[in-house]
């Protein structure tokens, strides 16, 4: 089913705002992680990891799911197609992977750091608060770049549909998260 122009615009704005927020939040988490990893003050370390936990608990997953869901709905309702262009396909799988990593690696790492610091044991490993944001930020910047440049051309399925000279049927219309 193709989205109406107003619906597509609302979804697109929602998706872009959620994606930009997720990227900005991750940049903030990186700044807090760097502060925790490099500070000589126990109070600063504790404040930094507690702030990271607050953001991770309340904002990360909602933004991740909003980005993933908005992109998927856009892909199902526009001409780009989830499996028609390599850049769209790549973005979908990277978004799914980063959402999964957020839930099962980044948040638990932040929670472990907070538990350790709160117990007076200090920051267990700077990697707990730095690696998640570094990897996530790299993925988000990469996805932003390919959203703008749209590299690599169509997939095999996209070439087949194009050469057949027909629009995909609704079940085939797996379109793009922008």
Secondary structure, DSSP 4 states (H G I P E B T S, - for coil): -PPPHHHHHHHHHHHHHHHHHHHHHHHHHHHHHHHHHH---HHHHHHHHHHHHHHIIIIIHHHHHHHHHHHHHHHHHSSS-TTTBHHHHHHHHHHHHHHHHIIIIIHHHHHHHHHHHHTTS--S-HHHHHHHHHHHHHHHHHHHHHHHH--S-B-HHHHHHHHHT-PPPTTT------
